[in-house]
Amino acid sequence: MFDALIIGGGAAGLSCALVLGSAKDKAYAKNKHIGIIAHQKTSHLQTALFNNVLGLEPGTTGASILESGKNQLATLYPHVKQINREKVLEISNSDGHFSIRTNKNTYQSKIVVIAVGYTNLISIKGLEAYIEPHPRAAADKERIWLKNTDHLVSENLYVAGALAGWRSQFAITSGSGAHVATDILTLWNDGKHAKVHDKIEV
Ligand SMILES: Cc1cc2nc3c(=O)[nH]c(=O)nc-3n(C[C@H](O)[C@H](O)[C@H](O)COP(=O)(O)OP(=O)(O)OC[C@H]3O[C@@H](n4cnc5c(N)ncnc54)[C@H](O)[C@@H]3O)c2cc1C
């Protein structure tokens, strides 16, 4: 049983996983079982080229971030389980937890974060009730969002990234993933606001 399982290994999903993983030494996050279904085939990062993102070297490719993001997660926060080459087909909720069925396995999790991008080709069963036209994208592109309030779709079900209704810019979508992570950490911290900052030792 995962405490939190992130679905999607693009900008939002990897950012969410990094922030959740970085809380490993906090008492409230100790022993939390965190995972990410790091499917990346359909990430918008596959073809993106970044010149306008603070902190990224101009000319950085999205494809390199897909690779380096997974490596960063594995190196710094190896307790976050990365599930590769699996695509989620269905999410259902019963007995107070979610079942996440992929093309290969079924996982259980108390909290789920959906970060699969905003294409209307989404084919995950169980999310139909929340799908609406995207509020911040050109209508002719037929983008979608999962209706949410501050990223929360329903109890313990979060959405992050472009699918949360944000415009598709790297800093916004990765920030959305980080935002959801701090909401989950706050929940684990009994509602006391949580964030994770590393600092230089002087
Ligand atoms: C060509 C291009 C150029 C861009 N250039 C810029 C730029 O210059 N500056 C800028 O700021 N932004 C740019 N962007 C936007 C930026 O790449 C996106 O905002 C960002 O990637 C969106 O992040 P996301 O996590 O919401 O979705 P994505 O990065 O698309 O990630 C979604 C993830 O979910 C996975 N997934 C989908 N379905 C499933 C499923 N059923 N099961 C499991 N996983 C699934 C996908 O494989 C993918 O890894 C560009 C985008 C494109 C396409």
The ligand as a Tripos MOL2 file, in Angstrom:
@<TRIPOS>MOLECULE
LIG
   53    58     1     0     0
SMALL
NO_CHARGES

@<TRIPOS>ATOM
      1 C1          7.0340   21.3880  -28.3410 C.3       1 LIG1
      2 C2          6.9140   21.9770  -26.9540 C.ar      1 LIG1
      3 C3          7.7100   23.0370  -26.5910 C.ar      1 LIG1
      4 C4          7.6130   23.6340  -25.3350 C.ar      1 LIG1
      5 N1          8.4110   24.6790  -25.0350 N.ar      1 LIG1
      6 C5          8.2900   25.2900  -23.8320 C.ar      1 LIG1
      7 C6          9.0750   26.4030  -23.5220 C.ar      1 LIG1
      8 O1          9.8870   26.8710  -24.3530 O.2       1 LIG1
      9 N2          8.9510   26.9750  -22.2910 N.ar      1 LIG1
     10 C7          8.0740   26.4930  -21.3580 C.ar      1 LIG1
     11 O2          8.0120   27.0360  -20.2540 O.2       1 LIG1
     12 N3          7.2840   25.4210  -21.6360 N.ar      1 LIG1
     13 C8          7.3610   24.8100  -22.8490 C.ar      1 LIG1
     14 N4          6.5830   23.7260  -23.1360 N.ar      1 LIG1
     15 C9          5.5770   23.2900  -22.1380 C.3       1 LIG1
     16 C10         6.0530   22.2380  -21.1040 C.3       1 LIG1
     17 O3          6.7670   21.2170  -21.7330 O.3       1 LIG1
     18 C11         4.7870   21.6930  -20.4160 C.3       1 LIG1
     19 O4          4.1610   22.7720  -19.7250 O.3       1 LIG1
     20 C12         5.0310   20.5820  -19.4200 C.3       1 LIG1
     21 O5          5.7440   19.5060  -19.9840 O.3       1 LIG1
     22 C13         3.6760   20.0590  -18.9220 C.3       1 LIG1
     23 O6          3.9070   19.2400  -17.8060 O.3       1 LIG1
     24 P1          2.8500   18.1540  -17.3040 P.3       1 LIG1
     25 O7          3.5290   17.4000  -16.2160 O.co2     1 LIG1
     26 O8          1.5400   18.7820  -17.0500 O.co2     1 LIG1
     27 O9          2.6300   17.1710  -18.5610 O.3       1 LIG1
     28 P2          3.7220   16.3010  -19.3120 P.3       1 LIG1
     29 O10         5.0990   16.8480  -19.1700 O.co2     1 LIG1
     30 O11         3.1800   16.1020  -20.6870 O.co2     1 LIG1
     31 O12         3.7290   14.9370  -18.4990 O.3       1 LIG1
     32 C14         2.6320   14.0500  -18.4790 C.3       1 LIG1
     33 C15         3.1740   12.6610  -18.1660 C.3       1 LIG1
     34 O13         2.1000   11.7300  -17.9520 O.3       1 LIG1
     35 C16         2.4130   10.5150  -18.5990 C.3       1 LIG1
     36 N5          1.1710    9.7880  -18.8670 N.ar      1 LIG1
     37 C17         0.2040   10.1200  -19.7660 C.ar      1 LIG1
     38 N6         -0.7880    9.1920  -19.7300 N.ar      1 LIG1
     39 C18        -0.4270    8.2820  -18.7790 C.ar      1 LIG1
     40 C19        -1.0520    7.1020  -18.2750 C.ar      1 LIG1
     41 N7         -2.2290    6.6550  -18.7170 N.pl3     1 LIG1
     42 N8         -0.3850    6.4040  -17.3140 N.ar      1 LIG1
     43 C20         0.8050    6.8390  -16.8260 C.ar      1 LIG1
     44 N9          1.4210    7.9620  -17.2620 N.ar      1 LIG1
     45 C21         0.8060    8.6680  -18.2360 C.ar      1 LIG1
     46 C22         3.1610   10.9380  -19.8520 C.3       1 LIG1
     47 O14         3.9080    9.9000  -20.4320 O.3       1 LIG1
     48 C23         4.0050   12.0880  -19.3200 C.3       1 LIG1
     49 O15         5.2400   11.6530  -18.8210 O.3       1 LIG1
     50 C24         6.6690   23.1230  -24.3930 C.ar      1 LIG1
     51 C25         5.8740   22.0280  -24.7460 C.ar      1 LIG1
     52 C26         5.9750   21.4670  -26.0290 C.ar      1 LIG1
     53 C27         5.0850   20.3070  -26.3850 C.3       1 LIG1
@<TRIPOS>BOND
     1     1     2 1
     2     2     3 ar
     3     2    52 ar
     4     3     4 ar
     5     4     5 ar
     6     4    50 ar
     7     5     6 ar
     8     6     7 ar
     9     6    13 1
    10     7     8 2
    11     7     9 ar
    12     9    10 ar
    13    10    11 2
    14    10    12 ar
    15    12    13 ar
    16    13    14 ar
    17    14    15 1
    18    14    50 ar
    19    15    16 1
    20    16    17 1
    21    16    18 1
    22    18    19 1
    23    18    20 1
    24    20    21 1
    25    20    22 1
    26    22    23 1
    27    23    24 1
    28    24    25 2
    29    24    26 1
    30    24    27 1
    31    27    28 1
    32    28    29 2
    33    28    30 1
    34    28    31 1
    35    31    32 1
    36    32    33 1
    37    33    34 1
    38    33    48 1
    39    34    35 1
    40    35    36 1
    41    35    46 1
    42    36    37 ar
    43    36    45 ar
    44    37    38 ar
    45    38    39 ar
    46    39    40 ar
    47    39    45 ar
    48    40    41 1
    49    40    42 ar
    50    42    43 ar
    51    43    44 ar
    52    44    45 ar
    53    46    47 1
    54    46    48 1
    55    48    49 1
    56    50    51 ar
    57    51    52 ar
    58    52    53 1
@<TRIPOS>SUBSTRUCTURE
     1 LIG1         1 GROUP 0 **** ****
